[in-house]
């Protein structure tokens, strides 16, 4: 029985798959994705002030 378990274990080990690309490329893609999300976020900076007619910005400047 122990030999059949050993055979099963070695058969399970043989079915490994390689990554489709280098691990460094996965990191580079993640970094590029976060940079893209940051760029989208940066495009909408100050959008709330523009949508409200700029009143929030003028009130803050009047306070001091």
Predicted model as a PDB file, atoms N, CA, C, CB and O in Angstrom, pLDDT in the B-factor column:
MODEL        1                                                                  
ATOM      1  N   UNK A   1       0.820  -1.190   0.000  1.00 52.00           N  
ATOM      2  CA  UNK A   1       0.000   0.000   0.000  1.00 52.00           C  
ATOM      3  C   UNK A   1       0.868   1.260   0.000  1.00 52.00           C  
ATOM      4  CB  UNK A   1      -0.935  -0.006   1.204  1.00 52.00           C  
ATOM      5  O   UNK A   1       0.515   2.251  -0.639  1.00 52.00           O  
ATOM      6  N   UNK A   2       1.962   1.234   0.686  1.00 64.00           N  
ATOM      7  CA  UNK A   2       2.807   2.416   0.731  1.00 64.00           C  
ATOM      8  C   UNK A   2       3.445   2.689  -0.621  1.00 64.00           C  
ATOM      9  CB  UNK A   2       3.882   2.257   1.793  1.00 64.00           C  
ATOM     10  O   UNK A   2       3.705   3.846  -0.953  1.00 64.00           O  
ATOM     11  N   UNK A   3       3.703   1.654  -1.406  1.00 70.00           N  
ATOM     12  CA  UNK A   3       4.273   1.879  -2.730  1.00 70.00           C  
ATOM     13  C   UNK A   3       3.259   2.530  -3.661  1.00 70.00           C  
ATOM     14  CB  UNK A   3       4.766   0.565  -3.327  1.00 70.00           C  
ATOM     15  O   UNK A   3       3.635   3.324  -4.523  1.00 70.00           O  
ATOM     16  N   UNK A   4       1.977   2.204  -3.500  1.00 76.00           N  
ATOM     17  CA  UNK A   4       0.969   2.840  -4.347  1.00 76.00           C  
ATOM     18  C   UNK A   4       0.797   4.315  -3.967  1.00 76.00           C  
ATOM     19  CB  UNK A   4      -0.379   2.096  -4.232  1.00 76.00           C  
ATOM     20  O   UNK A   4       0.544   5.156  -4.829  1.00 76.00           O  
ATOM     21  N   UNK A   5       0.932   4.620  -2.686  1.00 74.00           N  
ATOM     22  CA  UNK A   5       0.867   6.026  -2.276  1.00 74.00           C  
ATOM     23  C   UNK A   5       2.076   6.799  -2.789  1.00 74.00           C  
ATOM     24  CB  UNK A   5       0.782   6.137  -0.746  1.00 74.00           C  
ATOM     25  O   UNK A   5       1.957   7.962  -3.175  1.00 74.00           O  
ATOM     26  N   UNK A   6       3.229   6.156  -2.793  1.00 74.00           N  
ATOM     27  CA  UNK A   6       4.427   6.805  -3.322  1.00 74.00           C  
ATOM     28  C   UNK A   6       4.280   7.046  -4.817  1.00 74.00           C  
ATOM     29  CB  UNK A   6       5.678   5.955  -3.037  1.00 74.00           C  
ATOM     30  O   UNK A   6       4.681   8.096  -5.320  1.00 74.00           O  
ATOM     31  N   UNK A   7       3.712   6.086  -5.528  1.00 74.00           N  
ATOM     32  CA  UNK A   7       3.480   6.255  -6.964  1.00 74.00           C  
ATOM     33  C   UNK A   7       2.483   7.390  -7.223  1.00 74.00           C  
ATOM     34  CB  UNK A   7       2.963   4.939  -7.585  1.00 74.00           C  
ATOM     35  O   UNK A   7       2.653   8.185  -8.148  1.00 74.00           O  
ATOM     36  N   UNK A   8       1.451   7.448  -6.397  1.00 70.00           N  
ATOM     37  CA  UNK A   8       0.462   8.511  -6.554  1.00 70.00           C  
ATOM     38  C   UNK A   8       1.092   9.879  -6.281  1.00 70.00           C  
ATOM     39  CB  UNK A   8      -0.734   8.276  -5.611  1.00 70.00           C  
ATOM     40  O   UNK A   8       0.791  10.854  -6.969  1.00 70.00           O  
ATOM     41  N   UNK A   9       1.960   9.943  -5.284  1.00 70.00           N  
ATOM     42  CA  UNK A   9       2.625  11.196  -4.941  1.00 70.00           C  
ATOM     43  C   UNK A   9       3.548  11.654  -6.065  1.00 70.00           C  
ATOM     44  CB  UNK A   9       3.417  11.039  -3.642  1.00 70.00           C  
ATOM     45  O   UNK A   9       3.553  12.834  -6.416  1.00 70.00           O  
ATOM     46  N   UNK A  10       4.312  10.754  -6.621  1.00 70.00           N  
ATOM     47  CA  UNK A  10       5.219  11.129  -7.708  1.00 70.00           C  
ATOM     48  C   UNK A  10       4.450  11.490  -8.965  1.00 70.00           C  
ATOM     49  CB  UNK A  10       6.196   9.995  -8.003  1.00 70.00           C  
ATOM     50  O   UNK A  10       4.889  12.346  -9.732  1.00 70.00           O  
ATOM     51  N   UNK A  11       3.309  10.849  -9.189  1.00 64.00           N  
ATOM     52  CA  UNK A  11       2.500  11.187 -10.361  1.00 64.00           C  
ATOM     53  C   UNK A  11       1.897  12.577 -10.201  1.00 64.00           C  
ATOM     54  CB  UNK A  11       1.385  10.141 -10.576  1.00 64.00           C  
ATOM     55  O   UNK A  11       1.758  13.307 -11.183  1.00 64.00           O  
ATOM     56  N   UNK A  12       1.543  12.947  -8.989  1.00 62.00           N  
ATOM     57  CA  UNK A  12       0.977  14.269  -8.744  1.00 62.00           C  
ATOM     58  C   UNK A  12       2.039  15.349  -8.898  1.00 62.00           C  
ATOM     59  CB  UNK A  12       0.353  14.335  -7.348  1.00 62.00           C  
ATOM     60  O   UNK A  12       1.722  16.471  -9.293  1.00 62.00           O  
ATOM     61  N   UNK A  13       3.280  15.035  -8.596  1.00 62.00           N  
ATOM     62  CA  UNK A  13       4.358  16.004  -8.720  1.00 62.00           C  
ATOM     63  C   UNK A  13       4.697  16.332 -10.166  1.00 62.00           C  
ATOM     64  CB  UNK A  13       5.579  15.493  -8.022  1.00 62.00           C  
ATOM     65  O   UNK A  13       5.177  17.430 -10.447  1.00 62.00           O  
ATOM     66  N   UNK A  14       4.466  15.434 -11.059  1.00 63.00           N  
ATOM     67  CA  UNK A  14       4.862  15.616 -12.443  1.00 63.00           C  
ATOM     68  C   UNK A  14       3.991  16.607 -13.207  1.00 63.00           C  
ATOM     69  CB  UNK A  14       4.841  14.303 -13.137  1.00 63.00           C  
ATOM     70  O   UNK A  14       4.387  17.075 -14.275  1.00 63.00           O  
ATOM     71  N   UNK A  15       2.838  16.928 -12.693  1.00 64.00           N  
ATOM     72  CA  UNK A  15       1.908  17.782 -13.419  1.00 64.00           C  
ATOM     73  C   UNK A  15       2.056  19.249 -13.017  1.00 64.00           C  
ATOM     74  CB  UNK A  15       0.479  17.319 -13.180  1.00 64.00           C  
ATOM     75  O   UNK A  15       1.079  19.898 -12.644  1.00 64.00           O  
ATOM     76  N   UNK A  16       3.250  19.753 -13.093  1.00 72.00           N  
ATOM     77  CA  UNK A  16       3.465  21.160 -12.778  1.00 72.00           C  
ATOM     78  C   UNK A  16       3.356  21.983 -14.062  1.00 72.00           C  
ATOM     79  CB  UNK A  16       4.848  21.373 -12.097  1.00 72.00           C  
ATOM     80  O   UNK A  16       3.622  21.491 -15.159  1.00 72.00           O  
ATOM     81  N   UNK A  17       2.968  23.219 -13.903  1.00 82.00           N  
ATOM     82  CA  UNK A  17       2.841  24.124 -15.040  1.00 82.00           C  
ATOM     83  C   UNK A  17       3.749  25.314 -14.829  1.00 82.00           C  
ATOM     84  CB  UNK A  17       1.377  24.581 -15.234  1.00 82.00           C  
ATOM     85  O   UNK A  17       3.913  25.794 -13.708  1.00 82.00           O  
ATOM     86  N   UNK A  18       4.327  25.777 -15.894  1.00 88.00           N  
ATOM     87  CA  UNK A  18       5.186  26.948 -15.809  1.00 88.00           C  
ATOM     88  C   UNK A  18       4.343  28.202 -15.985  1.00 88.00           C  
ATOM     89  CB  UNK A  18       6.312  26.889 -16.868  1.00 88.00           C  
ATOM     90  O   UNK A  18       3.271  28.169 -16.589  1.00 88.00           O  
ATOM     91  N   UNK A  19       4.838  29.288 -15.456  1.00 86.00           N  
ATOM     92  CA  UNK A  19       4.151  30.563 -15.625  1.00 86.00           C  
ATOM     93  C   UNK A  19       4.250  31.004 -17.085  1.00 86.00           C  
ATOM     94  CB  UNK A  19       4.748  31.644 -14.682  1.00 86.00           C  
ATOM     95  O   UNK A  19       5.234  30.697 -17.757  1.00 86.00           O  
ATOM     96  N   UNK A  20       3.247  31.717 -17.579  1.00 93.00           N  
ATOM     97  CA  UNK A  20       3.297  32.139 -18.976  1.00 93.00           C  
ATOM     98  C   UNK A  20       4.345  33.216 -19.257  1.00 93.00           C  
ATOM     99  CB  UNK A  20       1.951  32.643 -19.391  1.00 93.00           C  
ATOM    100  O   UNK A  20       4.704  33.449 -20.411  1.00 93.00           O  
ATOM    101  N   UNK A  21       4.836  33.873 -18.201  1.00 94.00           N  
ATOM    102  CA  UNK A  21       5.880  34.876 -18.380  1.00 94.00           C  
ATOM    103  C   UNK A  21       6.702  34.967 -17.100  1.00 94.00           C  
ATOM    104  CB  UNK A  21       5.272  36.262 -18.748  1.00 94.00           C  
ATOM    105  O   UNK A  21       6.394  34.316 -16.102  1.00 94.00           O  
ATOM    106  N   UNK A  22       7.725  35.764 -17.144  1.00 94.00           N  
ATOM    107  CA  UNK A  22       8.625  35.923 -16.013  1.00 94.00           C  
ATOM    108  C   UNK A  22       7.894  36.554 -14.824  1.00 94.00           C  
ATOM    109  CB  UNK A  22       9.836  36.777 -16.410  1.00 94.00           C  
ATOM    110  O   UNK A  22       7.009  37.386 -15.028  1.00 94.00           O  
ATOM    111  N   UNK A  23       8.239  36.181 -13.600  1.00 93.00           N  
ATOM    112  CA  UNK A  23       7.627  36.825 -12.434  1.00 93.00           C  
ATOM    113  C   UNK A  23       7.852  38.333 -12.407  1.00 93.00           C  
ATOM    114  CB  UNK A  23       8.172  36.211 -11.164  1.00 93.00           C  
ATOM    115  O   UNK A  23       7.015  39.074 -11.892  1.00 93.00           O  
ATOM    116  N   UNK A  24       8.973  38.793 -12.954  1.00 97.00           N  
ATOM    117  CA  UNK A  24       9.226  40.237 -13.017  1.00 97.00           C  
ATOM    118  C   UNK A  24       8.229  40.933 -13.943  1.00 97.00           C  
ATOM    119  CB  UNK A  24      10.664  40.508 -13.495  1.00 97.00           C  
ATOM    120  O   UNK A  24       7.878  42.092 -13.722  1.00 97.00           O  
ATOM    121  N   UNK A  25       7.777  40.234 -14.970  1.00 97.00           N  
ATOM    122  CA  UNK A  25       6.790  40.824 -15.878  1.00 97.00           C  
ATOM    123  C   UNK A  25       5.437  40.970 -15.179  1.00 97.00           C  
ATOM    124  CB  UNK A  25       6.643  39.961 -17.153  1.00 97.00           C  
ATOM    125  O   UNK A  25       4.716  41.937 -15.426  1.00 97.00           O  
ATOM    126  N   UNK A  26       5.089  40.022 -14.313  1.00 97.00           N  
ATOM    127  CA  UNK A  26       3.855  40.165 -13.545  1.00 97.00           C  
ATOM    128  C   UNK A  26       3.927  41.421 -12.674  1.00 97.00           C  
ATOM    129  CB  UNK A  26       3.606  38.909 -12.670  1.00 97.00           C  
ATOM    130  O   UNK A  26       2.948  42.161 -12.574  1.00 97.00           O  
ATOM    131  N   UNK A  27       5.070  41.663 -12.051  1.00 97.00           N  
ATOM    132  CA  UNK A  27       5.253  42.870 -11.246  1.00 97.00           C  
ATOM    133  C   UNK A  27       5.201  44.125 -12.093  1.00 97.00           C  
ATOM    134  CB  UNK A  27       6.569  42.810 -10.502  1.00 97.00           C  
ATOM    135  O   UNK A  27       4.629  45.133 -11.678  1.00 97.00           O  
ATOM    136  N   UNK A  28       5.796  44.072 -13.281  1.00 98.00           N  
ATOM    137  CA  UNK A  28       5.779  45.233 -14.176  1.00 98.00           C  
ATOM    138  C   UNK A  28       4.360  45.529 -14.650  1.00 98.00           C  
ATOM    139  CB  UNK A  28       6.702  44.998 -15.386  1.00 98.00           C  
ATOM    140  O   UNK A  28       3.966  46.691 -14.750  1.00 98.00           O  
ATOM    141  N   UNK A  29       3.596  44.483 -14.941  1.00 98.00           N  
ATOM    142  CA  UNK A  29       2.204  44.699 -15.355  1.00 98.00           C  
ATOM    143  C   UNK A  29       1.367  45.273 -14.213  1.00 98.00           C  
ATOM    144  CB  UNK A  29       1.583  43.382 -15.847  1.00 98.00           C  
ATOM    145  O   UNK A  29       0.521  46.139 -14.440  1.00 98.00           O  
ATOM    146  N   UNK A  30       1.596  44.801 -12.998  1.00 98.00           N  
ATOM    147  CA  UNK A  30       0.870  45.345 -11.851  1.00 98.00           C  
ATOM    148  C   UNK A  30       1.232  46.811 -11.628  1.00 98.00           C  
ATOM    149  CB  UNK A  30       1.172  44.527 -10.584  1.00 98.00           C  
ATOM    150  O   UNK A  30       0.357  47.633 -11.355  1.00 98.00           O  
ATOM    151  N   UNK A  31       2.505  47.136 -11.744  1.00 98.00           N  
ATOM    152  CA  UNK A  31       2.942  48.521 -11.586  1.00 98.00           C  
ATOM    153  C   UNK A  31       2.343  49.411 -12.669  1.00 98.00           C  
ATOM    154  CB  UNK A  31       4.470  48.607 -11.621  1.00 98.00           C  
ATOM    155  O   UNK A  31       1.921  50.532 -12.384  1.00 98.00           O  
ATOM    156  N   UNK A  32       2.301  48.928 -13.897  1.00 98.00           N  
ATOM    157  CA  UNK A  32       1.703  49.699 -14.991  1.00 98.00           C  
ATOM    158  C   UNK A  32       0.204  49.875 -14.769  1.00 98.00           C  
ATOM    159  CB  UNK A  32       1.962  49.009 -16.346  1.00 98.00           C  
ATOM    160  O   UNK A  32      -0.348  50.933 -15.068  1.00 98.00           O  
ATOM    161  N   UNK A  33      -0.450  48.850 -14.250  1.00 98.00           N  
ATOM    162  CA  UNK A  33      -1.884  48.964 -13.961  1.00 98.00           C  
ATOM    163  C   UNK A  33      -2.168  49.991 -12.885  1.00 98.00           C  
ATOM    164  CB  UNK A  33      -2.443  47.622 -13.538  1.00 98.00           C  
ATOM    165  O   UNK A  33      -3.101  50.785 -13.012  1.00 98.00           O  
ATOM    166  N   UNK A  34      -1.370  49.983 -11.826  1.00 98.00           N  
ATOM    167  CA  UNK A  34      -1.557  50.978 -10.769  1.00 98.00           C  
ATOM    168  C   UNK A  34      -1.249  52.385 -11.270  1.00 98.00           C  
ATOM    169  CB  UNK A  34      -0.673  50.648  -9.566  1.00 98.00           C  
ATOM    170  O   UNK A  34      -1.911  53.342 -10.869  1.00 98.00           O  
ATOM    171  N   UNK A  35      -0.264  52.518 -12.132  1.00 98.00           N  
ATOM    172  CA  UNK A  35       0.051  53.826 -12.703  1.00 98.00           C  
ATOM    173  C   UNK A  35      -1.106  54.318 -13.577  1.00 98.00           C  
ATOM    174  CB  UNK A  35       1.359  53.758 -13.528  1.00 98.00           C  
ATOM    175  O   UNK A  35      -1.426  55.506 -13.577  1.00 98.00           O  
ATOM    176  N   UNK A  36      -1.725  53.408 -14.312  1.00 98.00           N  
ATOM    177  CA  UNK A  36      -2.877  53.775 -15.129  1.00 98.00           C  
ATOM    178  C   UNK A  36      -4.048  54.221 -14.254  1.00 98.00           C  
ATOM    179  CB  UNK A  36      -3.296  52.598 -16.016  1.00 98.00           C  
ATOM    180  O   UNK A  36      -4.719  55.207 -14.558  1.00 98.00           O  
ATOM    181  N   UNK A  37      -4.287  53.489 -13.170  1.00 97.00           N  
ATOM    182  CA  UNK A  37      -5.354  53.886 -12.256  1.00 97.00           C  
ATOM    183  C   UNK A  37      -5.057  55.232 -11.602  1.00 97.00           C  
ATOM    184  CB  UNK A  37      -5.556  52.819 -11.184  1.00 97.00           C  
ATOM    185  O   UNK A  37      -5.971  56.029 -11.392  1.00 97.00           O  
ATOM    186  N   UNK A  38      -3.803  55.492 -11.280  1.00 96.00           N  
ATOM    187  CA  UNK A  38      -3.428  56.782 -10.722  1.00 96.00           C  
ATOM    188  C   UNK A  38      -3.655  57.895 -11.740  1.00 96.00           C  
ATOM    189  CB  UNK A  38      -1.966  56.765 -10.268  1.00 96.00           C  
ATOM    190  O   UNK A  38      -4.088  58.989 -11.376  1.00 96.00           O  
ATOM    191  N   UNK A  39      -3.367  57.629 -13.002  1.00 95.00           N  
ATOM    192  CA  UNK A  39      -3.585  58.630 -14.047  1.00 95.00           C  
ATOM    193  C   UNK A  39      -5.072  58.944 -14.195  1.00 95.00           C  
ATOM    194  CB  UNK A  39      -3.009  58.143 -15.389  1.00 95.00           C  
ATOM    195  O   UNK A  39      -5.446  60.102 -14.379  1.00 95.00           O  
ATOM    196  N   UNK A  40      -5.915  57.925 -14.118  1.00 94.00           N  
ATOM    197  CA  UNK A  40      -7.371  58.158 -14.198  1.00 94.00           C  
ATOM    198  C   UNK A  40      -7.833  58.962 -12.998  1.00 94.00           C  
ATOM    199  CB  UNK A  40      -8.150  56.816 -14.272  1.00 94.00           C  
ATOM    200  O   UNK A  40      -8.637  59.884 -13.138  1.00 94.00           O  
ATOM    201  N   UNK A  41      -7.330  58.620 -11.819  1.00 93.00           N  
ATOM    202  CA  UNK A  41      -7.683  59.374 -10.624  1.00 93.00           C  
ATOM    203  C   UNK A  41      -7.219  60.821 -10.728  1.00 93.00           C  
ATOM    204  CB  UNK A  41      -7.081  58.718  -9.387  1.00 93.00           C  
ATOM    205  O   UNK A  41      -7.933  61.731 -10.308  1.00 93.00           O  
ATOM    206  N   UNK A  42      -6.044  61.041 -11.276  1.00 92.00           N  
ATOM    207  CA  UNK A  42      -5.483  62.385 -11.410  1.00 92.00           C  
ATOM    208  C   UNK A  42      -6.300  63.230 -12.388  1.00 92.00           C  
ATOM    209  CB  UNK A  42      -4.021  62.309 -11.873  1.00 92.00           C  
ATOM    210  O   UNK A  42      -6.402  64.445 -12.223  1.00 92.00           O  
ATOM    211  N   UNK A  43      -6.883  62.589 -13.407  1.00 90.00           N  
ATOM    212  CA  UNK A  43      -7.684  63.339 -14.376  1.00 90.00           C  
ATOM    213  C   UNK A  43      -8.934  63.929 -13.731  1.00 90.00           C  
ATOM    214  CB  UNK A  43      -8.078  62.439 -15.545  1.00 90.00           C  
ATOM    215  O   UNK A  43      -9.434  64.961 -14.177  1.00 90.00           O  
ATOM    216  N   UNK A  44      -9.441  63.278 -12.683  1.00 88.00           N  
ATOM    217  CA  UNK A  44     -10.669  63.747 -12.063  1.00 88.00           C  
ATOM    218  C   UNK A  44     -10.421  64.586 -10.814  1.00 88.00           C  
ATOM    219  CB  UNK A  44     -11.539  62.575 -11.718  1.00 88.00           C  
ATOM    220  O   UNK A  44     -11.340  64.798 -10.023  1.00 88.00           O  
ATOM    221  N   UNK A  45      -9.191  65.065 -10.625  1.00 87.00           N  
ATOM    222  CA  UNK A  45      -8.920  65.903  -9.464  1.00 87.00           C  
ATOM    223  C   UNK A  45      -9.680  67.226  -9.608  1.00 87.00           C  
ATOM    224  CB  UNK A  45      -7.390  66.154  -9.308  1.00 87.00           C  
ATOM    225  O   UNK A  45      -9.704  67.820 -10.686  1.00 87.00           O  
ATOM    226  N   UNK A  46     -10.281  67.669  -8.545  1.00 78.00           N  
ATOM    227  CA  UNK A  46     -11.016  68.924  -8.564  1.00 78.00           C  
ATOM    228  C   UNK A  46     -12.341  68.862  -9.293  1.00 78.00           C  
ATOM    229  CB  UNK A  46     -10.183  69.968  -9.176  1.00 78.00           C  
ATOM    230  O   UNK A  46     -12.955  69.902  -9.528  1.00 78.00           O  
ATOM    231  N   UNK A  47     -12.802  67.678  -9.658  1.00 81.00           N  
ATOM    232  CA  UNK A  47     -14.049  67.575 -10.411  1.00 81.00           C  
ATOM    233  C   UNK A  47     -15.242  67.976  -9.552  1.00 81.00           C  
ATOM    234  CB  UNK A  47     -14.237  66.153 -10.941  1.00 81.00           C  
ATOM    235  O   UNK A  47     -16.212  68.524 -10.075  1.00 81.00           O  
ATOM    236  N   UNK A  48     -15.195  67.717  -8.245  1.00 75.00           N  
ATOM    237  CA  UNK A  48     -16.304  68.084  -7.368  1.00 75.00           C  
ATOM    238  C   UNK A  48     -16.458  69.596  -7.318  1.00 75.00           C  
ATOM    239  CB  UNK A  48     -16.088  67.521  -5.953  1.00 75.00           C  
ATOM    240  O   UNK A  48     -17.578  70.104  -7.284  1.00 75.00           O  
ATOM    241  N   UNK A  49     -15.348  70.316  -7.312  1.00 74.00           N  
ATOM    242  CA  UNK A  49     -15.420  71.774  -7.307  1.00 74.00           C  
ATOM    243  C   UNK A  49     -15.987  72.321  -8.599  1.00 74.00           C  
ATOM    244  CB  UNK A  49     -14.054  72.363  -7.064  1.00 74.00           C  
ATOM    245  O   UNK A  49     -16.713  73.315  -8.585  1.00 74.00           O  
ATOM    246  N   UNK A  50     -15.670  71.694  -9.705  1.00 77.00           N  
ATOM    247  CA  UNK A  50     -16.204  72.144 -10.994  1.00 77.00           C  
ATOM    248  C   UNK A  50     -17.683  71.828 -11.120  1.00 77.00           C  
ATOM    249  CB  UNK A  50     -15.437  71.499 -12.143  1.00 77.00           C  
ATOM    250  O   UNK A  50     -18.436  72.601 -11.711  1.00 77.00           O  
ATOM    251  N   UNK A  51     -18.103  70.700 -10.570  1.00 76.00           N  
ATOM    252  CA  UNK A  51     -19.507  70.293 -10.680  1.00 76.00           C  
ATOM    253  C   UNK A  51     -20.403  71.175  -9.815  1.00 76.00           C  
ATOM    254  CB  UNK A  51     -19.671  68.819 -10.276  1.00 76.00           C  
ATOM    255  O   UNK A  51     -21.556  71.417 -10.170  1.00 76.00           O  
ATOM    256  N   UNK A  52     -19.886  71.659  -8.682  1.00 74.00           N  
ATOM    257  CA  UNK A  52     -20.708  72.477  -7.798  1.00 74.00           C  
ATOM    258  C   UNK A  52     -20.629  73.962  -8.169  1.00 74.00           C  
ATOM    259  CB  UNK A  52     -20.277  72.276  -6.347  1.00 74.00           C  
ATOM    260  O   UNK A  52     -21.186  74.799  -7.459  1.00 74.00           O  
ATOM    261  N   UNK A  53     -19.972  74.288  -9.223  1.00 68.00           N  
ATOM    262  CA  UNK A  53     -19.865  75.678  -9.636  1.00 68.00           C  
ATOM    263  C   UNK A  53     -18.732  76.407  -8.960  1.00 68.00           C  
ATOM    264  CB  UNK A  53     -21.140  76.388  -9.364  1.00 68.00           C  
ATOM    265  O   UNK A  53     -18.620  77.625  -9.094  1.00 68.00           O  
ATOM    266  N   UNK A  54     -17.893  75.702  -8.240  1.00 57.00           N  
ATOM    267  CA  UNK A  54     -16.755  76.328  -7.591  1.00 57.00           C  
ATOM    268  C   UNK A  54     -17.097  77.010  -6.283  1.00 57.00           C  
ATOM    269  CB  UNK A  54     -16.142  77.312  -8.508  1.00 57.00           C  
ATOM    270  O   UNK A  54     -16.252  77.712  -5.728  1.00 57.00           O  
ATOM    271  N   UNK A  55     -18.310  76.831  -5.769  1.00 60.00           N  
ATOM    272  CA  UNK A  55     -18.696  77.494  -4.533  1.00 60.00           C  
ATOM    273  C   UNK A  55     -17.885  77.003  -3.346  1.00 60.00           C  
ATOM    274  CB  UNK A  55     -20.166  77.283  -4.270  1.00 60.00           C  
ATOM    275  O   UNK A  55     -17.523  77.790  -2.472  1.00 60.00           O  
ATOM    276  N   UNK A  56     -17.600  75.728  -3.311  1.00 55.00           N  
ATOM    277  CA  UNK A  56     -16.846  75.187  -2.177  1.00 55.00           C  
ATOM    278  C   UNK A  56     -15.450  75.788  -2.138  1.00 55.00           C  
ATOM    279  CB  UNK A  56     -16.763  73.650  -2.260  1.00 55.00           C  
ATOM    280  O   UNK A  56     -14.907  76.030  -1.060  1.00 55.00           O  
ATOM    281  N   UNK A  57     -14.876  76.026  -3.285  1.00 56.00           N  
ATOM    282  CA  UNK A  57     -13.525  76.581  -3.332  1.00 56.00           C  
ATOM    283  C   UNK A  57     -13.544  78.049  -2.899  1.00 56.00           C  
ATOM    284  CB  UNK A  57     -12.927  76.443  -4.754  1.00 56.00           C  
ATOM    285  O   UNK A  57     -12.631  78.485  -2.197  1.00 56.00           O  
ATOM    286  N   UNK A  58     -14.534  78.802  -3.290  1.00 58.00           N  
ATOM    287  CA  UNK A  58     -14.577  80.218  -2.907  1.00 58.00           C  
ATOM    288  C   UNK A  58     -14.890  80.361  -1.424  1.00 58.00           C  
ATOM    289  CB  UNK A  58     -15.623  80.977  -3.746  1.00 58.00           C  
ATOM    290  O   UNK A  58     -14.367  81.266  -0.773  1.00 58.00           O  
ATOM    291  N   UNK A  59     -15.722  79.497  -0.880  1.00 59.00           N  
ATOM    292  CA  UNK A  59     -16.009  79.582   0.558  1.00 59.00           C  
ATOM    293  C   UNK A  59     -14.759  79.293   1.377  1.00 59.00           C  
ATOM    294  CB  UNK A  59     -17.131  78.602   0.945  1.00 59.00           C  
ATOM    295  O   UNK A  59     -14.516  79.938   2.398  1.00 59.00           O  
ATOM    296  N   UNK A  60     -13.984  78.344   0.939  1.00 57.00           N  
ATOM    297  CA  UNK A  60     -12.757  78.007   1.684  1.00 57.00           C  
ATOM    298  C   UNK A  60     -11.764  79.156   1.598  1.00 57.00           C  
ATOM    299  CB  UNK A  60     -12.116  76.701   1.138  1.00 57.00           C  
ATOM    300  O   UNK A  60     -11.043  79.411   2.562  1.00 57.00           O  
ATOM    301  N   UNK A  61     -11.706  79.853   0.477  1.00 59.00           N  
ATOM    302  CA  UNK A  61     -10.752  80.967   0.365  1.00 59.00           C  
ATOM    303  C   UNK A  61     -11.229  82.175   1.161  1.00 59.00           C  
ATOM    304  CB  UNK A  61     -10.547  81.359  -1.111  1.00 59.00           C  
ATOM    305  O   UNK A  61     -10.398  82.967   1.606  1.00 59.00           O  
ATOM    306  N   UNK A  62     -12.535  82.349   1.358  1.00 64.00           N  
ATOM    307  CA  UNK A  62     -13.040  83.460   2.145  1.00 64.00           C  
ATOM    308  C   UNK A  62     -12.750  83.284   3.631  1.00 64.00           C  
ATOM    309  CB  UNK A  62     -14.526  83.615   1.924  1.00 64.00           C  
ATOM    310  O   UNK A  62     -12.583  84.267   4.352  1.00 64.00           O  
ATOM    311  N   UNK A  63     -12.689  82.024   4.097  1.00 62.00           N  
ATOM    312  CA  UNK A  63     -12.451  81.754   5.511  1.00 62.00           C  
ATOM    313  C   UNK A  63     -11.031  82.125   5.927  1.00 62.00           C  
ATOM    314  CB  UNK A  63     -12.713  80.288   5.814  1.00 62.00           C  
ATOM    315  O   UNK A  63     -10.784  82.480   7.079  1.00 62.00           O  
ATOM    316  N   UNK A  64     -10.154  82.043   5.030  1.00 53.00           N  
ATOM    317  CA  UNK A  64      -8.823  82.422   5.458  1.00 53.00           C  
ATOM    318  C   UNK A  64      -7.817  81.622   4.798  1.00 53.00           C  
ATOM    319  CB  UNK A  64      -8.664  82.308   6.900  1.00 53.00           C  
ATOM    320  O   UNK A  64      -6.625  81.806   5.040  1.00 53.00           O  
TER     321      UNK A  64                                                      
ENDMDL                                                                          
END                                                                             
